[in-house]
Amino acid sequence: MLNNKTILVTGGTGSFGKAFIKKVLTKWPNVKKVIIFSRDELKQFEMAQQFQNDKRLRFFLGNVREEKRLIRAFEDVDYVIHAAALKQVPAAEYNPIEFVKTNVIGAENIINAALKCNVKRVVALSTDKAAAPINLYGATKLCSDKLFISANNIKGSKDIRFSAVRYGNVMGSRGSVIPFFMKKKKEGILPITDREMTRFNITLDAGVDMVLYALENAWGGELYVPKIPSYKITELATAIAPECEQKIVGIRPGEKIHEEMITESDSYNTIDLGKYYAILPQRVNWDIEQYLEKFDAKYVQKGFTYNSGTNDEWLSIEEIRQLIVDHIDPDFN
C-alpha cells in the first residue's frame, strides 16, 4: 500500500507520529519518503537521532495555521495523516481562540492544501471528546471532523478521499492519565477527579493500525470508531499504585464523567464493520449498497450509543497492569 509513496504526518513528532512512522518504515521498506511536519525544531532534531537519520525521513518546520507553508510541504505528497492539534482540555477553556486557529482553521488549511497539491488520501485524527462535546477542545475537533467529511463534496473530479478516525485515551501518550499516575505514585497520593469516572482505552499500536485501515479502505466521508474496552479511573489507579491513597479532587473544567464516541443521533448513519464502527455522512457520493456488500457491513440499531460507562468490554486491574508492561514500561511491577 505504501511502497513508492510519499506520506506526510502533521504533528509527526508526537506520540502517535512516532509510533506511526516507526511502523511505516519497518513494514514498508520501499516507502519513498515520510515527511514530519511540525513546529518544534528541537523535537525534530531529537526524532532524527532516534531514527538514526533514516534517509527516507524528511523534516519540515511549519504550522498548520499557515496555508502557504502547507502547500509547499504537500508538493508531490500522496497521503496526508493529520495529527497536529492543541489538545489539553483545561487550556482550551482559557485559550479558546488559539484552539480554534489550530484545530479548525488548521483543518481547513489542510483541506485546501491537499486539494491544490493533488494529494490522494487524507486521514484526520479525531477524539472521543468530539462526540456531543461539552468543552471547547471537543467542539473544535467536531468542527474539524465536519470539515474533513464535507471536503469530499468539494473535490470535484480530483482523485482524493478524506476520512477521519475517532478513538479514546491512548495508553502512555503525552499528557495522558497513566504516565501522570505513574509519576504521582512517588508522592503516595493519586488525585481522582470522580469515583464514577470511566474512559475508553486504546494502545498506540491499535491507533496506528486504525489509521492504516482508513488509509487503505476509506471511500471518502467515513468517521471510523474502534471497538475498544473501558476502564474505571479508580481501578486504573489501583492497578498502577495499590498502596497509594486515592484523593477526590473534582472534575476539571470541560470534563465528562463518561466519554462517548457514537451518540444516539449518530446511530442512524453508523455501520458495523466488525473490528470498527464507521459513522457515514448523511449523504454519500458512492453506492451505499455496494459499500455494505464489499465490507460485509450492516447498520447498527437505531438509538445505539457507544459510551465508556455502558460499554460491553471492561479492563480488569490485572489486564491494565499487563497492558502497562506490554506497551509502556516493561519493568513495571
N, C-alpha and C positions, 0 to 999 in steps of 0.2 A: 504493500500500500504506500509506503513512504520512500521506497528506493528511488533515487534520482529526483527527489522532490526537495523543495526549499520550504522550510517551516519557520514561522516567526512566532515567538511567545512574548506577549506583553506581560510585564511584571515577572519576567522569567527568572529573576534572582530569588524569588520567594520559595516557600516550602514546596508548593505544587510544581513550580517551574523546574526546580532542581530534580525532583522525582520524575517528572515527565521527560525531561531532556536525557536523564540517565537511561531511562527505558528505551527511548528512541535510538540513542547512539548504540545501545547494546543489541537491540532486536533488529535494527535496520542498518547494518554496517555500510550500506551503499546509499544512505541518505545523502543528498547533495550538500545541504547546508542547513544549520539550525541557528537562527538569529535570536539573540536575547535582547529585547527592547525594554529598557528600564531607566530610572532616573539617577541611581546611585552608582557612581563610578567605582567607589571602594568595593561594594558588593560584587560588581562585575569583575574587578581585578581578583578578588578572592575566589570567585567562581571559576575563573580561567585557571587559577592554580589548582583548584580542586579537580578539574577535569584535565589536568596536565596539558593545558594549551592545545587540546584536540583541534586539528586543522579544519574539522567540519563545523566548528563553532565560530560565530561572529557576535560581537557585542556592539550594540547601537544605543548610545545615550539619547534620551528623549523623554517627552511627557505626552501622554495620550490627550492632554488638553490642546495640543498643537497639531492641527490637521496637516499643515505643510510638512512637518517633520515626519509624520506617519506616512505620507505619500512617498517621501524619499525612502523611508525604510521598507515600504511594501513593494518596491520595484523588483520584478521577477520572482515574487513570493507566490507559492502555490497554496499554502494553507496558513491560516492565522488562528492561534489559540489566544483568546483574550482573558488573561488572568489578572491584569492590573486593576486595582481598586483601592479606595480607602475603606477600611472595614471595621474599625473599633466603634461599637455602638455608643458608648458614652461620649466619645469625641464628636460623633455625628450630631448629637443633641445640642452640643455647644458651638459647633462649627458647621452649620448646615450647608451654607453656600459652597464651602470647599468640597464637600461630598458631592453636591450637585455638579460642580465643574468637572470633577474627575469621573464620577460614576455614570452621569447622564450625558453631559456634553462630550465626555471622552468616548462613550459608546457611539454617539452619532459620528464623531470624527473617525472612529474605526470603520464604521459602515461606509462612509464617503470615500475614505482612502482605499478600502477593499474594492469598491465598485470602480474607482478611477484606475486602479492598477491591475484589474482583471484577475484578482485572487479567485481561486476555485472553491475554497471551503473556509468558513469562519465558524468556530465553536466558542461561545462565550460562557464563562463560569458564573453561575448564579449562587444563591444561598437559600436555605430554608426560611430565612427572615424576610424573603421577598413574598412569601405566601401570606395573605391577609396581614400586611405589615402594620406594626404599631409604633415603629421607630423610624427615624429619618434614614438610617442606613438601609433598612429593608425597603423603604419606599423608593429610594434611588435605584436599588437593584431591580425592583419590579418594573420601574420605568425603563431601565436598561434592557430587561428581558423583552418588553413590548417593542422596543426599538429594533432589536435584532430579529425578532419574529416577523415584524411587519416589513423589514427590509427585503424579504422575499417578494413582496408585492411591487417593488420599485426597480427590480433588477433588469426588467425588460428582457432582451434576448441573451443577456450575459449568462454564461455557464458558471453560476455561483450559487452556493447554498449556505444559508445562515441557520444555525441552531444554537441551543443553549443546554447546559446541564445544571441541575439544582440538587445539592446534597447538604447533609447536616455537618456537624462538627467533625473536623478532620483530626484524627489522633496525632498528637505531637506537633501540630502545625504551630507556627509562631503566634503567641498571644492566646493560645487555647488553654482550656482548663487543666489538662493533665500536666503539662510542664509547670504550670502555676502551682498546682497542688504539690508536685514533687519538690519544688523549691521551698514552699511554705512548710513542708514536713519537718524541716530542721528546727522550726520555731515551736513545734508542739501543738499548734492550733491551726485548723483548716477553716477558713471563712466560708460558710454555706449561705447562699442567698435565700433559699427557701427549701424546707424539707420535702415538699411535694414536687420539686422541680425535676423534669426529665429532659433528656436530649437524645437526638439521633446520633449514631456513631458510624464513621466510615474511616477506613485506613487510607493513607496516601496512595498506596498501590491500587486500591479499588477505585479511587477517584481518577487516577491516570487511565485505568482501563475503560472507565466510562467515557472519558473524553475521546479516547481512541475509537470506541464503539460509535460515538456520534460522528466522528470524522469520516468513518468508513460507511456508515449506514443511513445517515440523515438524508431525507429527500428535500428538506428545507421547511422550517417552521416548527419543528419539534422542540419541546422542552422536556428533556429526559430527567427522570427521578429514579434513583436506585432503591431497591428493596434492601433495607439495612436495619440492624437491631437498634433498640433504645437502651439507655441505662438510667437509673435513678442517681441523682447527684450525690445522695448520701451513700449509696453503695459504691460509687466511684471513689469517694473519699475514704471509705473503709478499705477498699482494695489497695489504695496507694499507701495509706498510713493508718492501720487499725488502732495504733497506740495513741493517736492524736485526738484531742478534743475537737468536736465539730461545733463551731460557734455561728449562730444565726446572725447575719449582718443585714438582711433585707435585700430586696431586688433593686438592681441598678436602674437608672432611667432608661426606658425603652426596652426592657427585658420582658420576656414571657415566661410563664410557669412551664408550659409545654410548647414545643415547636411544631409547626405544621408545614408539610410540603405540598400536599394536594388538598385544596379546600372543597367543600360541598359544591360550590359553584363551578369549580374546575372539573368535577366528575363527569359532566355532560360531554366533555371533549377529551376525556382521558382513556387511553387504551393500555391494556396489559400485554407487555412484550415477553413475559416470562421472567427474565432477570431484572428488567426495568419496567417502569411505567413511562408513558410519554403523554404529555398534555399537548394536544394538537390545537392549531389555531381554529377559530370558528369557521373560517373559510380557507380551504387548502387549494393550491393551484396544481394538484395532481389527483389521480384517480384513487379515491379512498378505499374502494373495494379491492383494487389491485394491491394496494399497500397492505391491507389487513391480511390478504392471502399470502403475500410474499413473506411477511414476518410472522405468520401464524398468530396474529394478534386478535384481541377481542376487546370490546368496550367494557369498562368496569360498570358496576351497578350505579344507577342514578342515586345521588346522595352520599356516595362513598367519600370518605375523608382519610387522609394519611397523616396521623398525628403521633408525636413521640409518646404521649401519655396513654393512647389507646392502641398502640402498636401490638401486633401479634408476637413479635420476636423480641426477647429481652436478654441482655447480657447478665450473667451471674457475676459475683465477686471474683470467683476463680477464673472465669473467662476473661474478665477485664485484666486481671493480673497477667494472664498468659499473652494477651494482645500487647500489653506494655513490653513484655520480654521480647516478643516477636518483631515489634515494629518501632519501638522507641529506645529501650535500654536493655540489652541482653544480660546485663549484670543486675537488673532489678530483682529484689527479693523482699 
